Each structure stands twice: as C-alpha cells, then as structure tokens.
Amino acid sequence: MLLQNQDPVSLREEIQSIMVTNGFKRECFSKILDYTIDLFESKGLGVDYYGYHNIIHELEVTYVTLLAAQWECMHGILKPEDFPYLFVAALFHDYDPLKEVDKPHEEDAIKFVMTDEKLNSLLKDANIDKNLIAALIHRTTYPWSGEIKDNTEKKIEDCLNLIEVTKEDETKKEHYKKLGWFLSVTDRIAGYTLGDFTKALEMAQKNAHALAWHPYYIVRRSVAYFEDLLNNDAEMYQRVLRALPRDMRKNFTDNVLAFMRLREQEIQIEGSLVYDNAKFFAVIEPTSRRQDPDFINTLSEIYHQLPKPLRFKNDEFTESVMAKDTILNTLRLGSDNGPVIGFTKGGPLETYKLRSEIKDVNYGLNNTAFMEPLAIRMGYWGQSGGREMRLLFNMQSLAKGYKYLTSFALRDVISSRVKRGEEIEFVKQFDPERWDYYRRELQ
C-alpha cells in the first residue's frame, strides 16, 4: 500500500507496523526508531532541512527497505534475522552529526554507530552486532566504482572479520555483502517509489541545491544517476523492484521516464536555439502587465521550478509581483514580446525575511535592493540571458535610488564574477550548500 503522506509520523507508524508484523515487537526497536528521529531533529536535519538527506529520506529508505525485505522473507530469499540489521543500517546510513557537506560521509555515520553510548546500549538490548551494521552502511557508498569501491570492499571485509559468525564463513560473508548491496539500491530508489514526478523533481532540486550544483545540471545528472543504477546494478535493482508493490514499481518507472523525457526536451531546446540562432531579451515589464492573471501564472509556473529554499515570498507571490515597490524584469525569447522563459524579481531589503544568521548592516536604512535568485524555465538554464537580467535589475535598482544590491548565488559563481572584475563582497557564506549572501555597490 502506497503511503499517502511521507511525514515522520506516518513513516514511523508504517515502519513500526512492518517490524511488528515480522515478529520484532520488543520495545528496543521502537526506542531505536524514536532515537533516530530525535537525533535528526536535534541536528537540524528534520523536515525543514533544505537538503536531500534529511529525516524523511532516512525513514523512506527504512520503510522501502523493510517492505522489500518482507516480500523476500516470504519467498525465502532473505531470513527474518536480516530484518533488524537492515532496520538499523537503513536508519543510520546517512546520519552525519557534523554535516560539513550534504552528501553524507559513511565513515562519520559508522563512527557514530560504533561509539554512541545510547545507541550501543539499544543495539546490545536488541542483540545486534554493530560491526555488521557498519559493513552494511559501508556498502551504501556512492559511486560504487574505481578506487572508492576497492577501498570500501576492504573495509567491509574488515568488519565481517570482526564478527564471530562470519569471519570463518565465506557463505555468510557473501550473504551480508549482498544484503549491503540490497540496502544500497533501496537507498537510491526509495524516494522515487513513493510519489509522482512533482515529488521526484523536488528531490532532485533539493539534492542539487544542497550539493551546490547549477540548475543547468539537475536533469542531466538525474538521468545519469538512473542510467548508472539500471546499467551497473541491474541484477539487484530488478530484485528490489520486484519485491515492491505494483504502484511503487509504477511510480519509480514513471519518474525515471519523466526525467529522460525532460532531458530529451532540453536537448531539443538547445538544438532549436542553435538552429534558429535565437536571441534573448531582458524586458522591464510595465505595471499594467504585472496585474494580468495570465502573466502572473506564467511567472508562477517558472518560479515553482526553483528549489524551495530559493523561493522568497512563496506565500505571497502574486501580491509581490503586483506590488509597486517590486522591481521586475523578464527574459523573453526571440523578441521583447516573445514568450517569457525567465524573470528576476526583488525589492527593498526590509520587505524580505532572510536567514537568521545574516546580519546586514544596511537593514533598516532603506538603501539596499534585494534581488531574488533568477528563475528560468527548465531547459533554458545555461543558454545565456541571466547576465542581461542581472544588469537590467542593477539599472532598475539604481534608478530607484538604491545604493546597494544584495542577493544569493553559488559561491563559485560569485568568485568567478569577482575574478572578472566585478566589485562584489561576501556578506555571509553558508555551508554545506555554498549558496552565499553577497553585496555589491551600485554605480
């Protein structure tokens, strides 16, 4: 049965239900589950965390892993005693207390599992060997190739050699290595089995934002991710997918095909732009057009293709477009009356609620315009036009009497603009996403 809501409470209930159904009713398992949720929430990795690897991802992976394992146990492929190990390894495979980058470092997750006193007490009560948990978490390392693969395989072997029941038993070693492979595949497909393409694209956007990818790469890297799974993990991918309910199998397949169609659309757009030698025009939109519902709907559609952390004034988008103090220009294709494919919007700094860590010395002085992140329709990122919109926004801000302009951009993008001679200063840098707040003086 497909979950209707992927929230911590619903996911917890489903995970608990699967554990109980399969004979794991002891309180220690509930305590491990609740301890995991508390840890993620206390470290700021709850549902509001901007990145992909938050508590929802962790619980989704656990739910899908146990659901697939349940089917395999029913058909004699896995054993009931595998359940607790998949349960704990799935819960903690991405837990990185330091969180220096969004992509979890398996070594940090394993270090926590091996050293945390409370968790170790719970594992002991559940009769779970933490060395085997470590071996399974090691196998979620991605990408699984080259030197990374070789080094991780040695670490897995070391973990298995520390366990009494596996160190002299190659058959059992092979079983647990495949169990780790099973977990690594459920890790990579879980979220994409539990929702439609809107959810899948949001996951890809969050991942891209947290890893400081330019939006230009979101779709192409998503396609490469799935192709790697289907080509290099075909045996286990088919095994896991077969063990899931039909609606989840359909969700995953539909989402993969949707990304591939979107990539095909991007290629067609790129080819069309080159063939037609199309040009982009940055246009200041008159106040009358900004009241037009169709125009606002077009902007809103483009705006909602941005990752959530980049959507300023999300709850008052229409009002912000229509507001007199809003600075707005669009990017149009072919002519200044052509279709809108992007826009940039902003206004007085004081009308924006920014991250609490930002202490802008100009806040309250009414001398600074804040420019929201550029919004460009998917397929048109990387095709120029962004620079023209920024320059036009600067001119509009200067004409309105602002002395400074502030905004957010990827650290590498800001640095490259500084190298080209633009006078820009970092006001506040943010890790791990490296999406930084900067200021420039308008001249």
C-alpha positions as CSV (number, residue, x, y, z in Angstrom):
1,M,0.0,0.0,0.0
2,L,1.5,3.3,-1.1
3,L,1.8,5.9,1.7
4,Q,-0.4,8.9,1.2
5,N,1.8,11.2,3.3
6,Q,5.5,11.0,3.7
7,D,5.9,12.7,7.0
8,P,7.9,11.4,10.1
9,V,4.7,10.3,12.0
10,S,3.2,8.3,9.1
11,L,6.6,6.8,8.1
12,R,7.3,5.8,11.7
13,E,3.9,4.1,12.1
14,E,4.5,2.1,8.8
15,I,8.0,1.1,9.8
16,Q,6.8,0.0,13.3
17,S,3.9,-1.9,11.7
18,I,6.3,-3.9,9.4
19,M,8.6,-4.7,12.3
20,V,5.8,-6.0,14.4
21,T,4.2,-8.0,11.6
22,N,7.5,-9.7,11.1
23,G,7.9,-10.6,14.8
24,F,10.0,-7.7,16.1
25,K,7.7,-6.4,18.8
26,R,10.3,-5.6,21.5
27,E,10.4,-2.1,22.9
28,C,14.1,-1.8,22.0
29,F,13.2,-1.5,18.3
30,S,10.7,1.3,18.9
31,K,13.4,3.1,21.0
32,I,15.9,2.8,18.2
33,L,13.4,4.3,15.8
34,D,12.5,7.2,18.1
35,Y,16.1,7.8,18.9
36,T,16.9,8.2,15.2
37,I,14.1,10.7,14.7
38,D,15.2,12.7,17.8
39,L,18.8,12.8,16.6
40,F,17.9,14.1,13.1
41,E,15.6,16.7,14.5
42,S,18.0,17.9,17.1
43,K,20.8,18.4,14.5
44,G,18.5,20.5,12.2
45,L,18.1,17.6,9.8
46,G,14.3,17.4,10.2
47,V,11.6,18.1,7.6
48,D,12.7,21.7,7.2
49,Y,16.3,20.9,6.3
50,Y,16.9,22.3,2.8
51,G,18.9,19.2,1.6
52,Y,18.0,15.8,0.3
53,H,19.5,13.8,3.2
54,N,17.0,14.7,5.9
55,I,14.9,12.6,8.3
56,I,12.3,12.0,5.6
57,H,14.9,10.4,3.3
58,E,16.2,8.2,6.2
59,L,12.7,7.0,7.1
60,E,11.7,6.5,3.4
61,V,14.7,4.3,2.9
62,T,14.0,2.3,6.0
63,Y,10.3,1.8,5.0
64,V,11.1,0.8,1.4
65,T,13.9,-1.5,2.6
66,L,11.8,-3.3,5.1
67,L,8.9,-3.5,2.7
68,A,11.1,-5.2,0.0
69,A,12.8,-7.4,2.7
70,Q,9.3,-8.6,3.9
71,W,8.5,-9.8,0.4
72,E,11.9,-11.5,0.1
73,C,11.4,-13.2,3.5
74,M,8.0,-14.5,2.4
75,H,9.7,-16.1,-0.6
76,G,12.6,-17.5,1.2
77,I,15.3,-15.2,-0.3
78,L,16.1,-13.3,3.0
79,K,15.9,-14.6,6.5
80,P,13.9,-13.0,9.4
81,E,17.2,-12.4,11.3
82,D,18.2,-10.0,8.5
83,F,15.4,-7.6,9.4
84,P,17.0,-5.9,12.5
85,Y,20.2,-5.3,10.6
86,L,18.5,-3.7,7.6
87,F,16.3,-1.7,10.0
88,V,19.2,-0.2,11.9
89,A,21.6,0.3,9.0
90,A,18.8,2.0,6.9
91,L,18.0,4.3,9.8
92,F,21.6,5.4,10.4
93,H,23.2,5.1,6.9
94,D,23.1,8.9,6.3
95,Y,23.5,10.1,9.9
96,D,26.4,12.6,9.8
97,P,26.4,14.7,13.0
98,L,29.0,17.2,11.6
99,K,27.2,17.7,8.3
100,E,30.0,19.6,6.6
101,V,28.5,18.7,3.2
102,D,25.0,17.4,2.4
103,K,26.3,14.2,0.9
104,P,26.8,12.0,3.9
105,H,30.2,10.7,4.7
106,E,29.7,7.0,5.5
107,E,32.8,7.0,7.8
108,D,31.1,9.6,10.1
109,A,27.8,7.6,10.2
110,I,29.8,4.4,11.1
111,K,31.8,6.2,13.7
112,F,28.6,7.3,15.3
113,V,27.2,3.8,15.3
114,M,30.4,2.4,16.8
115,T,30.8,5.0,19.6
116,D,27.4,6.4,20.6
117,E,26.8,5.0,24.1
118,K,23.0,5.2,24.0
119,L,22.7,3.6,20.6
120,N,25.2,0.9,21.6
121,S,23.1,0.1,24.7
122,L,20.0,-0.2,22.5
123,L,21.8,-2.4,20.0
124,K,23.0,-4.6,22.8
125,D,19.5,-5.0,24.1
126,A,18.3,-5.9,20.5
127,N,21.2,-8.4,20.2
128,I,22.5,-6.5,17.1
129,D,26.2,-6.6,16.2
130,K,27.4,-3.1,15.4
131,N,30.2,-4.4,13.2
132,L,27.6,-5.8,10.8
133,I,25.7,-2.5,10.8
134,A,29.0,-0.9,9.8
135,A,29.5,-3.3,7.0
136,L,26.0,-2.6,5.6
137,I,26.4,1.2,5.8
138,H,29.8,1.0,4.1
139,R,28.1,-0.6,1.1
140,T,25.8,2.4,0.6
141,T,28.9,4.3,-0.6
142,Y,28.3,6.0,-3.9
143,P,29.6,5.9,-6.6
144,W,30.5,2.3,-6.3
145,S,33.4,2.2,-8.7
146,G,37.2,2.5,-9.0
147,E,39.3,3.2,-6.0
148,I,36.4,4.1,-3.8
149,K,34.9,0.7,-4.4
150,D,38.2,-1.1,-3.9
151,N,38.9,0.7,-0.6
152,T,35.3,0.2,0.7
153,E,35.3,-3.5,-0.1
154,K,38.4,-3.9,2.1
155,K,36.6,-2.0,5.0
156,I,33.6,-4.3,4.6
157,E,35.8,-7.4,4.8
158,D,37.5,-6.0,7.9
159,C,34.1,-5.5,9.6
160,L,33.0,-9.0,8.7
161,N,36.2,-10.5,10.0
162,L,35.4,-8.9,13.4
163,I,32.2,-10.9,13.7
164,E,32.3,-14.4,15.2
165,V,29.7,-15.9,12.9
166,T,31.1,-14.5,9.6
167,K,34.9,-14.4,10.0
168,E,35.4,-18.1,9.1
169,D,32.3,-18.5,6.9
170,E,32.5,-17.3,3.3
171,T,28.9,-18.2,2.6
172,K,27.7,-15.9,5.3
173,K,30.1,-13.2,4.3
174,E,28.7,-13.3,0.8
175,H,25.1,-13.2,2.2
176,Y,25.8,-10.0,4.1
177,K,27.7,-8.4,1.2
178,K,24.6,-8.9,-0.9
179,L,22.5,-7.6,1.9
180,G,24.5,-4.4,1.8
181,W,24.0,-4.2,-1.9
182,F,20.3,-4.7,-1.3
183,L,20.4,-1.7,1.0
184,S,22.4,0.5,-1.4
185,V,19.8,0.0,-4.1
186,T,16.8,0.7,-1.8
187,D,18.7,3.8,-0.6
188,R,18.8,5.1,-4.2
189,I,15.3,4.3,-5.3
190,A,13.2,4.7,-2.1
191,G,12.0,8.3,-2.5
192,Y,11.3,7.8,-6.2
193,T,8.9,4.9,-5.5
194,L,6.8,7.0,-3.0
195,G,5.4,9.8,-5.2
196,D,4.8,11.3,-8.6
197,F,7.1,13.3,-10.7
198,T,6.4,16.5,-8.7
199,K,8.0,14.9,-5.7
200,A,10.8,13.3,-7.7
201,L,11.7,16.7,-9.2
202,E,11.6,18.4,-5.9
203,M,14.0,15.7,-4.5
204,A,16.4,16.3,-7.4
205,Q,16.2,20.1,-6.9
206,K,16.9,19.7,-3.2
207,N,19.9,17.5,-3.9
208,A,21.2,19.9,-6.5
209,H,20.9,22.9,-4.2
210,A,22.5,21.1,-1.2
211,L,25.4,19.9,-3.4
212,A,25.8,23.4,-4.9
213,W,25.0,22.3,-8.5
214,H,24.0,24.8,-11.0
215,P,20.3,24.3,-12.1
216,Y,21.7,23.5,-15.6
217,Y,22.8,20.1,-14.3
218,I,19.8,19.0,-12.4
219,V,18.1,16.9,-15.2
220,R,21.2,15.6,-16.9
221,R,22.8,14.4,-13.7
222,S,19.5,12.8,-12.6
223,V,19.4,10.9,-15.8
224,A,23.0,9.8,-15.4
225,Y,22.1,8.7,-11.8
226,F,19.3,6.4,-13.1
227,E,21.3,5.1,-16.0
228,D,24.1,4.1,-13.6
229,L,21.6,2.2,-11.5
230,L,20.0,0.5,-14.4
231,N,23.3,-0.4,-16.1
232,N,25.6,-1.2,-13.2
233,D,23.2,-2.5,-10.6
234,A,20.7,-4.2,-12.9
235,E,20.6,-7.5,-11.0
236,M,19.8,-6.0,-7.6
237,Y,17.7,-3.2,-9.0
238,Q,15.4,-5.8,-10.6
239,R,15.3,-7.9,-7.5
240,V,14.4,-5.0,-5.2
241,L,11.8,-3.5,-7.6
242,R,10.1,-7.0,-8.0
243,A,9.7,-7.1,-4.2
244,L,7.8,-3.8,-4.0
245,P,4.0,-3.3,-4.5
246,R,2.9,-2.6,-8.1
247,D,2.0,1.0,-7.5
248,M,5.5,1.7,-6.2
249,R,7.1,-0.1,-9.1
250,K,5.0,2.1,-11.5
251,N,5.9,5.3,-9.6
252,F,9.6,4.6,-10.0
253,T,9.4,3.7,-13.7
254,D,7.2,6.7,-14.5
255,N,9.6,9.0,-12.6
256,V,12.7,7.7,-14.5
257,L,10.9,8.1,-17.8
258,A,9.8,11.6,-16.9
259,F,13.4,12.6,-16.2
260,M,14.5,11.1,-19.5
261,R,11.7,12.9,-21.4
262,L,12.7,16.2,-19.7
263,R,16.3,15.6,-20.8
264,E,15.2,15.0,-24.3
265,Q,13.2,18.2,-24.2
266,E,16.4,20.1,-23.0
267,I,18.4,18.7,-25.9
268,Q,15.6,19.7,-28.4
269,I,15.6,23.3,-26.9
270,E,19.4,23.5,-27.2
271,G,19.3,22.3,-30.8
272,S,16.5,24.7,-31.7
273,L,18.2,27.7,-30.2
274,V,21.4,27.0,-32.2
275,Y,19.5,26.2,-35.4
276,D,17.3,29.3,-35.2
277,N,20.1,31.5,-33.8
278,A,17.5,32.6,-31.2
279,K,18.2,35.6,-29.1
280,F,17.1,36.5,-25.6
281,F,15.7,39.9,-24.5
282,A,15.6,41.2,-20.9
283,V,12.5,43.3,-20.6
284,I,11.2,45.7,-17.9
285,E,7.6,44.8,-17.5
286,P,5.0,47.6,-17.2
287,T,2.8,47.8,-14.1
288,S,-0.3,47.1,-16.2
289,R,1.1,43.7,-17.3
290,R,2.0,42.8,-13.8
291,Q,-1.7,42.9,-12.9
292,D,-2.5,40.4,-15.7
293,P,-3.5,36.9,-14.2
294,D,-2.1,35.0,-17.2
295,F,1.2,36.8,-16.9
296,I,1.4,36.1,-13.2
297,N,0.5,32.4,-13.8
298,T,3.4,32.2,-16.3
299,L,5.8,33.6,-13.8
300,S,4.4,31.4,-11.0
301,E,5.0,28.2,-13.1
302,I,8.6,29.2,-13.7
303,Y,9.1,30.3,-10.1
304,H,7.9,26.9,-8.8
305,Q,10.6,25.1,-10.7
306,L,13.1,26.6,-8.3
307,P,14.2,24.7,-5.2
308,K,12.2,25.7,-2.2
309,P,15.0,27.5,-0.4
310,L,15.2,29.9,-3.4
311,R,11.5,30.8,-3.4
312,F,11.3,34.0,-1.5
313,K,7.8,35.3,-0.7
314,N,6.4,31.9,-1.6
315,D,3.1,32.6,0.2
316,E,2.6,36.0,-1.3
317,F,3.9,35.5,-4.8
318,T,1.0,37.1,-6.6
319,E,1.0,40.1,-4.3
320,S,4.8,40.6,-4.6
321,V,4.5,40.7,-8.4
322,M,1.8,43.3,-8.3
323,A,3.4,45.5,-5.5
324,K,4.5,49.0,-6.6
325,D,7.9,48.7,-4.8
326,T,8.7,45.4,-6.6
327,I,11.5,45.5,-9.2
328,L,10.8,43.0,-12.0
329,N,12.1,42.1,-15.4
330,T,11.6,39.1,-17.6
331,L,13.7,37.2,-20.1
332,R,11.8,36.7,-23.4
333,L,12.7,34.5,-26.3
334,G,13.1,35.9,-29.8
335,S,11.8,39.5,-29.2
336,D,10.7,41.8,-26.4
337,N,7.2,40.4,-27.0
338,G,8.2,36.8,-27.2
339,P,7.4,34.0,-24.7
340,V,8.6,34.5,-21.1
341,I,11.2,32.0,-20.2
342,G,12.6,33.6,-17.1
343,F,12.4,36.5,-14.7
344,T,14.1,38.2,-11.8
345,K,12.3,40.0,-9.0
346,G,13.2,41.9,-5.9
347,G,12.6,45.0,-3.9
348,P,13.5,46.7,-0.6
349,L,15.7,44.6,1.6
350,E,13.4,45.4,4.6
351,T,10.5,43.6,3.0
352,Y,12.3,40.2,3.0
353,K,12.8,37.7,5.8
354,L,16.3,36.3,5.3
355,R,18.1,33.6,7.2
356,S,18.7,34.4,10.9
357,E,22.4,34.1,10.5
358,I,22.5,37.2,8.2
359,K,23.2,40.4,10.0
360,D,23.1,43.0,7.2
361,V,24.4,46.4,8.4
362,N,22.2,48.1,5.9
363,Y,19.0,46.6,7.1
364,G,16.6,49.4,8.1
365,L,18.5,52.1,6.2
366,N,16.3,51.7,3.1
367,N,19.3,51.9,0.8
368,T,19.5,48.3,-0.4
369,A,17.6,46.4,-3.0
370,F,17.4,42.6,-2.6
371,M,17.4,40.6,-5.8
372,E,15.8,37.2,-5.5
373,P,17.5,34.3,-7.3
374,L,17.0,34.2,-11.0
375,A,14.1,32.0,-12.2
376,I,14.5,30.4,-15.6
377,R,12.3,27.8,-17.2
378,M,13.8,24.3,-17.2
379,G,15.5,23.6,-20.5
380,Y,16.8,27.2,-20.8
381,W,19.4,27.2,-18.0
382,G,22.9,27.7,-19.3
383,Q,21.7,29.3,-22.5
384,S,22.6,32.9,-21.6
385,G,20.2,35.6,-20.5
386,G,20.9,35.5,-16.8
387,R,23.6,38.2,-17.0
388,E,21.3,40.5,-19.0
389,M,18.6,40.2,-16.4
390,R,21.0,40.9,-13.5
391,L,22.4,44.0,-15.3
392,L,18.9,45.3,-16.0
393,F,17.9,44.7,-12.4
394,N,21.0,46.7,-11.3
395,M,20.0,49.6,-13.5
396,Q,16.4,49.5,-12.2
397,S,17.6,49.5,-8.6
398,L,20.0,52.4,-9.2
399,A,17.2,54.4,-10.9
400,K,15.1,53.9,-7.8
401,G,17.8,55.4,-5.7
402,Y,19.3,52.3,-4.0
403,K,23.0,52.4,-3.2
404,Y,23.5,48.7,-2.7
405,L,22.2,45.4,-4.1
406,T,22.3,42.1,-2.2
407,S,21.4,38.6,-3.3
408,F,22.3,34.9,-3.0
409,A,24.4,32.9,-5.5
410,L,26.6,29.9,-5.6
411,R,30.0,30.6,-4.1
412,D,31.8,29.5,-7.3
413,V,29.6,31.9,-9.4
414,I,30.3,34.8,-7.1
415,S,34.0,34.1,-7.1
416,S,34.2,33.9,-10.9
417,R,32.4,37.2,-11.2
418,V,34.9,38.8,-8.8
419,K,37.7,37.4,-10.9
420,R,36.2,39.1,-13.9
421,G,36.5,42.4,-12.2
422,E,33.0,42.9,-10.6
423,E,33.2,44.5,-7.2
424,I,31.3,42.1,-5.0
425,E,31.8,41.2,-1.4
426,F,30.7,38.1,0.5
427,V,28.5,39.2,3.4
428,K,27.7,35.7,4.7
429,Q,28.9,32.3,3.5
430,F,26.8,29.2,4.1
431,D,28.0,25.6,4.3
432,P,27.4,22.9,3.2
433,E,25.3,24.3,0.4
434,R,27.8,27.1,-0.5
435,W,24.9,29.3,-1.5
436,D,26.2,32.6,-0.2
437,Y,24.8,36.1,0.5
438,Y,26.7,38.9,-1.2
439,R,26.6,42.6,-1.6
440,R,27.6,45.0,-4.4
441,E,27.6,48.8,-4.6
442,L,25.5,50.2,-7.3
443,Q,27.2,52.8,-9.6
